[in-house]
Amino acid sequence: MRAGYVRNIERDPHVRLKLRQGLTYHWHTGTAHLLPNDDPRERQRWLENQLPSSAGDSRAVCLFGTQLLSIRIELDD
């Protein structure tokens, strides 16, 4: 069984992301790609090293996540 957002990406990979730029947020469009061969726990460790402020999020995902899946999003703009 897959999460609803994964089924949605499989059906239609076009996505919108709300990203911070300075003190404001902007919407961006892109295409999501599921990465079933990627190691999501290793990806979390890498992100934690790149963005130390994400350490709490990383620990929560590793603690509560059961079937982790990496997703890459290619932005259009």
Backbone atoms as SQL, in Angstrom:
CREATE TABLE atoms (id INTEGER PRIMARY KEY, chain TEXT, resi INTEGER, resn TEXT, atom TEXT, x REAL, y REAL, z REAL);
INSERT INTO atoms VALUES
  (1, 'A', 1, 'MET', 'N', 0.845, -1.185, 0.000),
  (2, 'A', 1, 'MET', 'CA', 0.000, 0.000, 0.000),
  (3, 'A', 1, 'MET', 'C', 0.887, 1.244, 0.000),
  (4, 'A', 2, 'ARG', 'N', 0.510, 2.222, -0.785),
  (5, 'A', 2, 'ARG', 'CA', 1.278, 3.460, -0.881),
  (6, 'A', 2, 'ARG', 'C', 0.472, 4.630, -0.336),
  (7, 'A', 3, 'ALA', 'N', 1.199, 5.628, 0.126),
  (8, 'A', 3, 'ALA', 'CA', 0.555, 6.838, 0.630),
  (9, 'A', 3, 'ALA', 'C', -0.194, 7.535, -0.503),
  (10, 'A', 4, 'GLY', 'N', -1.216, 8.303, -0.138),
  (11, 'A', 4, 'GLY', 'CA', -2.021, 9.007, -1.127),
  (12, 'A', 4, 'GLY', 'C', -1.203, 9.934, -1.998),
  (13, 'A', 5, 'TYR', 'N', -0.232, 10.657, -1.414),
  (14, 'A', 5, 'TYR', 'CA', 0.552, 11.588, -2.218),
  (15, 'A', 5, 'TYR', 'C', 1.423, 10.846, -3.226),
  (16, 'A', 6, 'VAL', 'N', 1.865, 9.622, -2.915),
  (17, 'A', 6, 'VAL', 'CA', 2.655, 8.838, -3.860),
  (18, 'A', 6, 'VAL', 'C', 1.772, 8.393, -5.026),
  (19, 'A', 7, 'ARG', 'N', 0.564, 7.945, -4.719),
  (20, 'A', 7, 'ARG', 'CA', -0.375, 7.564, -5.786),
  (21, 'A', 7, 'ARG', 'C', -0.706, 8.766, -6.663),
  (22, 'A', 8, 'ASN', 'N', -0.848, 9.939, -6.057),
  (23, 'A', 8, 'ASN', 'CA', -1.116, 11.153, -6.833),
  (24, 'A', 8, 'ASN', 'C', 0.046, 11.475, -7.768),
  (25, 'A', 9, 'ILE', 'N', 1.274, 11.333, -7.291),
  (26, 'A', 9, 'ILE', 'CA', 2.447, 11.597, -8.124),
  (27, 'A', 9, 'ILE', 'C', 2.523, 10.589, -9.265),
  (28, 'A', 10, 'GLU', 'N', 2.214, 9.333, -8.975),
  (29, 'A', 10, 'GLU', 'CA', 2.211, 8.318, -10.034),
  (30, 'A', 10, 'GLU', 'C', 1.177, 8.667, -11.108),
  (31, 'A', 11, 'ARG', 'N', 0.027, 9.171, -10.694),
  (32, 'A', 11, 'ARG', 'CA', -1.047, 9.530, -11.624),
  (33, 'A', 11, 'ARG', 'C', -0.708, 10.796, -12.409),
  (34, 'A', 12, 'ASP', 'N', -0.188, 11.811, -11.705),
  (35, 'A', 12, 'ASP', 'CA', 0.128, 13.100, -12.327),
  (36, 'A', 12, 'ASP', 'C', 1.326, 13.704, -11.607),
  (37, 'A', 13, 'PRO', 'N', 2.517, 13.637, -12.209),
  (38, 'A', 13, 'PRO', 'CA', 3.735, 14.089, -11.517),
  (39, 'A', 13, 'PRO', 'C', 3.923, 15.605, -11.465),
  (40, 'A', 14, 'HIS', 'N', 2.994, 16.377, -12.025),
  (41, 'A', 14, 'HIS', 'CA', 3.123, 17.837, -11.972),
  (42, 'A', 14, 'HIS', 'C', 2.757, 18.316, -10.571),
  (43, 'A', 15, 'VAL', 'N', 3.652, 19.082, -9.961),
  (44, 'A', 15, 'VAL', 'CA', 3.472, 19.528, -8.577),
  (45, 'A', 15, 'VAL', 'C', 3.737, 21.028, -8.457),
  (46, 'A', 16, 'ARG', 'N', 3.301, 21.583, -7.321),
  (47, 'A', 16, 'ARG', 'CA', 3.621, 22.964, -6.949),
  (48, 'A', 16, 'ARG', 'C', 4.296, 22.935, -5.590),
  (49, 'A', 17, 'LEU', 'N', 5.326, 23.749, -5.436),
  (50, 'A', 17, 'LEU', 'CA', 6.046, 23.854, -4.164),
  (51, 'A', 17, 'LEU', 'C', 6.035, 25.298, -3.697),
  (52, 'A', 18, 'LYS', 'N', 5.852, 25.473, -2.412),
  (53, 'A', 18, 'LYS', 'CA', 5.929, 26.806, -1.816),
  (54, 'A', 18, 'LYS', 'C', 7.313, 26.917, -1.178),
  (55, 'A', 19, 'LEU', 'N', 8.175, 27.740, -1.769),
  (56, 'A', 19, 'LEU', 'CA', 9.559, 27.870, -1.306),
  (57, 'A', 19, 'LEU', 'C', 9.826, 29.275, -0.795),
  (58, 'A', 20, 'ARG', 'N', 10.621, 29.349, 0.253),
  (59, 'A', 20, 'ARG', 'CA', 10.995, 30.640, 0.823),
  (60, 'A', 20, 'ARG', 'C', 12.141, 31.240, 0.027),
  (61, 'A', 21, 'GLN', 'N', 12.008, 32.519, -0.278),
  (62, 'A', 21, 'GLN', 'CA', 13.077, 33.293, -0.897),
  (63, 'A', 21, 'GLN', 'C', 13.255, 34.536, -0.036),
  (64, 'A', 22, 'GLY', 'N', 14.290, 34.519, 0.801),
  (65, 'A', 22, 'GLY', 'CA', 14.463, 35.610, 1.757),
  (66, 'A', 22, 'GLY', 'C', 13.379, 35.541, 2.820),
  (67, 'A', 23, 'LEU', 'N', 12.629, 36.609, 2.963),
  (68, 'A', 23, 'LEU', 'CA', 11.569, 36.643, 3.961),
  (69, 'A', 23, 'LEU', 'C', 10.193, 36.349, 3.371),
  (70, 'A', 24, 'THR', 'N', 10.124, 36.120, 2.065),
  (71, 'A', 24, 'THR', 'CA', 8.839, 35.864, 1.423),
  (72, 'A', 24, 'THR', 'C', 8.792, 34.453, 0.847),
  (73, 'A', 25, 'TYR', 'N', 7.584, 34.001, 0.559),
  (74, 'A', 25, 'TYR', 'CA', 7.377, 32.680, -0.024),
  (75, 'A', 25, 'TYR', 'C', 6.818, 32.827, -1.430),
  (76, 'A', 26, 'HIS', 'N', 7.227, 31.931, -2.317),
  (77, 'A', 26, 'HIS', 'CA', 6.756, 31.944, -3.696),
  (78, 'A', 26, 'HIS', 'C', 6.414, 30.522, -4.118),
  (79, 'A', 27, 'TRP', 'N', 5.397, 30.399, -4.979),
  (80, 'A', 27, 'TRP', 'CA', 5.004, 29.115, -5.523),
  (81, 'A', 27, 'TRP', 'C', 5.811, 28.824, -6.781),
  (82, 'A', 28, 'HIS', 'N', 6.247, 27.574, -6.920),
  (83, 'A', 28, 'HIS', 'CA', 7.001, 27.123, -8.092),
  (84, 'A', 28, 'HIS', 'C', 6.367, 25.827, -8.593),
  (85, 'A', 29, 'THR', 'N', 6.383, 25.641, -9.906),
  (86, 'A', 29, 'THR', 'CA', 5.870, 24.401, -10.480),
  (87, 'A', 29, 'THR', 'C', 7.044, 23.489, -10.814),
  (88, 'A', 30, 'GLY', 'N', 6.767, 22.201, -10.901),
  (89, 'A', 30, 'GLY', 'CA', 7.818, 21.244, -11.216),
  (90, 'A', 30, 'GLY', 'C', 7.238, 19.876, -11.510),
  (91, 'A', 31, 'THR', 'N', 8.139, 18.934, -11.713),
  (92, 'A', 31, 'THR', 'CA', 7.769, 17.554, -11.994),
  (93, 'A', 31, 'THR', 'C', 8.425, 16.665, -10.946),
  (94, 'A', 32, 'ALA', 'N', 7.622, 15.831, -10.295),
  (95, 'A', 32, 'ALA', 'CA', 8.114, 14.934, -9.246),
  (96, 'A', 32, 'ALA', 'C', 8.494, 13.590, -9.849),
  (97, 'A', 33, 'HIS', 'N', 9.588, 13.031, -9.364),
  (98, 'A', 33, 'HIS', 'CA', 10.066, 11.713, -9.794),
  (99, 'A', 33, 'HIS', 'C', 10.289, 10.854, -8.554),
  (100, 'A', 34, 'LEU', 'N', 9.651, 9.701, -8.503),
  (101, 'A', 34, 'LEU', 'CA', 9.867, 8.760, -7.404),
  (102, 'A', 34, 'LEU', 'C', 11.217, 8.085, -7.610),
  (103, 'A', 35, 'LEU', 'N', 11.982, 7.918, -6.537),
  (104, 'A', 35, 'LEU', 'CA', 13.312, 7.307, -6.609),
  (105, 'A', 35, 'LEU', 'C', 13.341, 6.038, -5.756),
  (106, 'A', 36, 'PRO', 'N', 12.739, 4.953, -6.248),
  (107, 'A', 36, 'PRO', 'CA', 12.654, 3.737, -5.440),
  (108, 'A', 36, 'PRO', 'C', 14.014, 3.091, -5.162),
  (109, 'A', 37, 'ASN', 'N', 15.032, 3.376, -5.968),
  (110, 'A', 37, 'ASN', 'CA', 16.355, 2.768, -5.769),
  (111, 'A', 37, 'ASN', 'C', 17.272, 3.620, -4.902),
  (112, 'A', 38, 'ASP', 'N', 16.795, 4.772, -4.467),
  (113, 'A', 38, 'ASP', 'CA', 17.581, 5.649, -3.606),
  (114, 'A', 38, 'ASP', 'C', 17.430, 5.185, -2.158),
  (115, 'A', 39, 'ASP', 'N', 18.464, 5.375, -1.355),
  (116, 'A', 39, 'ASP', 'CA', 18.414, 5.021, 0.072),
  (117, 'A', 39, 'ASP', 'C', 17.928, 6.245, 0.856),
  (118, 'A', 40, 'PRO', 'N', 16.655, 6.269, 1.271),
  (119, 'A', 40, 'PRO', 'CA', 16.121, 7.466, 1.928),
  (120, 'A', 40, 'PRO', 'C', 16.796, 7.793, 3.257),
  (121, 'A', 41, 'ARG', 'N', 17.246, 6.793, 3.984),
  (122, 'A', 41, 'ARG', 'CA', 17.927, 7.079, 5.260),
  (123, 'A', 41, 'ARG', 'C', 19.287, 7.738, 5.013),
  (124, 'A', 42, 'GLU', 'N', 19.984, 7.271, 3.993),
  (125, 'A', 42, 'GLU', 'CA', 21.256, 7.899, 3.627),
  (126, 'A', 42, 'GLU', 'C', 21.012, 9.319, 3.127),
  (127, 'A', 43, 'ARG', 'N', 19.932, 9.526, 2.382),
  (128, 'A', 43, 'ARG', 'CA', 19.560, 10.859, 1.897),
  (129, 'A', 43, 'ARG', 'C', 19.276, 11.781, 3.084),
  (130, 'A', 44, 'GLN', 'N', 18.614, 11.289, 4.117),
  (131, 'A', 44, 'GLN', 'CA', 18.343, 12.085, 5.316),
  (132, 'A', 44, 'GLN', 'C', 19.648, 12.487, 6.000),
  (133, 'A', 45, 'ARG', 'N', 20.580, 11.538, 6.091),
  (134, 'A', 45, 'ARG', 'CA', 21.884, 11.860, 6.710),
  (135, 'A', 45, 'ARG', 'C', 22.605, 12.932, 5.904),
  (136, 'A', 46, 'TRP', 'N', 22.551, 12.826, 4.579),
  (137, 'A', 46, 'TRP', 'CA', 23.204, 13.802, 3.713),
  (138, 'A', 46, 'TRP', 'C', 22.572, 15.183, 3.906),
  (139, 'A', 47, 'LEU', 'N', 21.223, 15.230, 3.916),
  (140, 'A', 47, 'LEU', 'CA', 20.531, 16.506, 4.103),
  (141, 'A', 47, 'LEU', 'C', 20.862, 17.122, 5.457),
  (142, 'A', 48, 'GLU', 'N', 20.950, 16.290, 6.478),
  (143, 'A', 48, 'GLU', 'CA', 21.274, 16.788, 7.816),
  (144, 'A', 48, 'GLU', 'C', 22.659, 17.432, 7.834),
  (145, 'A', 49, 'ASN', 'N', 23.605, 16.869, 7.093),
  (146, 'A', 49, 'ASN', 'CA', 24.944, 17.449, 6.999),
  (147, 'A', 49, 'ASN', 'C', 24.943, 18.735, 6.186),
  (148, 'A', 50, 'GLN', 'N', 24.093, 18.816, 5.156),
  (149, 'A', 50, 'GLN', 'CA', 24.028, 20.004, 4.310),
  (150, 'A', 50, 'GLN', 'C', 23.255, 21.136, 4.967),
  (151, 'A', 51, 'LEU', 'N', 22.199, 20.778, 5.698),
  (152, 'A', 51, 'LEU', 'CA', 21.323, 21.757, 6.341),
  (153, 'A', 51, 'LEU', 'C', 21.167, 21.385, 7.816),
  (154, 'A', 52, 'PRO', 'N', 22.115, 21.783, 8.667),
  (155, 'A', 52, 'PRO', 'CA', 22.047, 21.395, 10.072),
  (156, 'A', 52, 'PRO', 'C', 20.727, 21.768, 10.747),
  (157, 'A', 53, 'SER', 'N', 20.031, 22.795, 10.248),
  (158, 'A', 53, 'SER', 'CA', 18.751, 23.188, 10.855),
  (159, 'A', 53, 'SER', 'C', 17.667, 22.139, 10.614),
  (160, 'A', 54, 'SER', 'N', 17.900, 21.187, 9.707),
  (161, 'A', 54, 'SER', 'CA', 16.896, 20.155, 9.425),
  (162, 'A', 54, 'SER', 'C', 17.096, 18.913, 10.280),
  (163, 'A', 55, 'ALA', 'N', 18.008, 18.944, 11.230),
  (164, 'A', 55, 'ALA', 'CA', 18.327, 17.761, 12.032),
  (165, 'A', 55, 'ALA', 'C', 17.107, 17.219, 12.774),
  (166, 'A', 56, 'GLY', 'N', 16.280, 18.086, 13.335),
  (167, 'A', 56, 'GLY', 'CA', 15.091, 17.635, 14.050),
  (168, 'A', 56, 'GLY', 'C', 14.103, 16.947, 13.119),
  (169, 'A', 57, 'ASP', 'N', 13.893, 17.521, 11.942),
  (170, 'A', 57, 'ASP', 'CA', 13.009, 16.898, 10.951),
  (171, 'A', 57, 'ASP', 'C', 13.547, 15.540, 10.546),
  (172, 'A', 58, 'SER', 'N', 14.835, 15.473, 10.337),
  (173, 'A', 58, 'SER', 'CA', 15.471, 14.234, 9.907),
  (174, 'A', 58, 'SER', 'C', 15.280, 13.131, 10.937),
  (175, 'A', 59, 'ARG', 'N', 15.470, 13.459, 12.201),
  (176, 'A', 59, 'ARG', 'CA', 15.293, 12.463, 13.258),
  (177, 'A', 59, 'ARG', 'C', 13.842, 11.997, 13.339),
  (178, 'A', 60, 'ALA', 'N', 12.903, 12.925, 13.195),
  (179, 'A', 60, 'ALA', 'CA', 11.480, 12.563, 13.253),
  (180, 'A', 60, 'ALA', 'C', 11.108, 11.638, 12.099),
  (181, 'A', 61, 'VAL', 'N', 11.603, 11.930, 10.903),
  (182, 'A', 61, 'VAL', 'CA', 11.309, 11.083, 9.743),
  (183, 'A', 61, 'VAL', 'C', 11.879, 9.688, 9.957),
  (184, 'A', 62, 'CYS', 'N', 13.105, 9.603, 10.437),
  (185, 'A', 62, 'CYS', 'CA', 13.713, 8.291, 10.664),
  (186, 'A', 62, 'CYS', 'C', 13.005, 7.527, 11.781),
  (187, 'A', 63, 'LEU', 'N', 12.496, 8.234, 12.768),
  (188, 'A', 63, 'LEU', 'CA', 11.825, 7.586, 13.887),
  (189, 'A', 63, 'LEU', 'C', 10.432, 7.091, 13.508),
  (190, 'A', 64, 'PHE', 'N', 9.657, 7.927, 12.833),
  (191, 'A', 64, 'PHE', 'CA', 8.262, 7.601, 12.550),
  (192, 'A', 64, 'PHE', 'C', 8.037, 7.001, 11.167),
  (193, 'A', 65, 'GLY', 'N', 8.963, 7.210, 10.247),
  (194, 'A', 65, 'GLY', 'CA', 8.793, 6.699, 8.889),
  (195, 'A', 65, 'GLY', 'C', 8.953, 5.191, 8.837),
  (196, 'A', 66, 'THR', 'N', 8.063, 4.517, 8.139),
  (197, 'A', 66, 'THR', 'CA', 8.138, 3.060, 8.052),
  (198, 'A', 66, 'THR', 'C', 8.541, 2.601, 6.657),
  (199, 'A', 67, 'GLN', 'N', 7.970, 3.203, 5.632),
  (200, 'A', 67, 'GLN', 'CA', 8.305, 2.851, 4.256),
  (201, 'A', 67, 'GLN', 'C', 8.751, 4.126, 3.555),
  (202, 'A', 68, 'LEU', 'N', 9.976, 4.541, 3.821),
  (203, 'A', 68, 'LEU', 'CA', 10.485, 5.802, 3.291),
  (204, 'A', 68, 'LEU', 'C', 10.741, 5.695, 1.792),
  (205, 'A', 69, 'LEU', 'N', 10.527, 6.802, 1.089),
  (206, 'A', 69, 'LEU', 'CA', 10.725, 6.861, -0.350),
  (207, 'A', 69, 'LEU', 'C', 11.263, 8.237, -0.689),
  (208, 'A', 70, 'SER', 'N', 12.346, 8.290, -1.457),
  (209, 'A', 70, 'SER', 'CA', 12.882, 9.578, -1.897),
  (210, 'A', 70, 'SER', 'C', 12.125, 10.038, -3.136),
  (211, 'A', 71, 'ILE', 'N', 11.897, 11.339, -3.198),
  (212, 'A', 71, 'ILE', 'CA', 11.241, 11.940, -4.353),
  (213, 'A', 71, 'ILE', 'C', 12.077, 13.130, -4.788),
  (214, 'A', 72, 'ARG', 'N', 12.422, 13.187, -6.075),
  (215, 'A', 72, 'ARG', 'CA', 13.167, 14.311, -6.640),
  (216, 'A', 72, 'ARG', 'C', 12.175, 15.201, -7.384),
  (217, 'A', 73, 'ILE', 'N', 12.283, 16.498, -7.203),
  (218, 'A', 73, 'ILE', 'CA', 11.406, 17.427, -7.916),
  (219, 'A', 73, 'ILE', 'C', 12.264, 18.341, -8.769),
  (220, 'A', 74, 'GLU', 'N', 12.009, 18.323, -10.067),
  (221, 'A', 74, 'GLU', 'CA', 12.696, 19.207, -11.014),
  (222, 'A', 74, 'GLU', 'C', 11.809, 20.429, -11.206),
  (223, 'A', 75, 'LEU', 'N', 12.332, 21.605, -10.846),
  (224, 'A', 75, 'LEU', 'CA', 11.556, 22.834, -10.968),
  (225, 'A', 75, 'LEU', 'C', 11.519, 23.311, -12.416),
  (226, 'A', 76, 'ASP', 'N', 10.369, 23.856, -12.800),
  (227, 'A', 76, 'ASP', 'CA', 10.206, 24.398, -14.158),
  (228, 'A', 76, 'ASP', 'C', 10.843, 25.755, -14.308),
  (229, 'A', 77, 'ASP', 'N', 10.717, 26.602, -13.267),
  (230, 'A', 77, 'ASP', 'CA', 11.210, 27.971, -13.406),
  (231, 'A', 77, 'ASP', 'C', 12.429, 28.235, -12.621);
